[in-house]
Amino acid sequence: MRIDLFTSAFCAPCAGARRVVAEAVRLVPGLEAREIDVAARPDEVEALGIRSTPTIRISDDQGREVFRSPGVPQRDQLLVALAGALRH
């Protein structure tokens, strides 16, 4: 499972999203995370329909999206989403 965090250089809430994602990675064994700057990868961002930053996208081991959330979730909200994704 992987978390993609879509960010931009001028996104103040992105720092909070980074902290929440880092905490989830620390707590969930085997969870991978990557940060994607929307300006650096516009084709990927457009193909995925990302419209705002920060956006968190969780993918299963086959790369299928199982959860998406614009904005900064609380740590517990993200952990619940991850638990739900594990059941897919």
Buried (B, 14 or more C-beta within 10 A) or exposed (E): BBBBBBBBEEBEBBEBBBEBBEEBBEEBEEBEBEBBBBEEBEEEBEEBEBEEBBBBBBBBEEEEEBBBBBEBBEBEEBBEBBEEBEEE
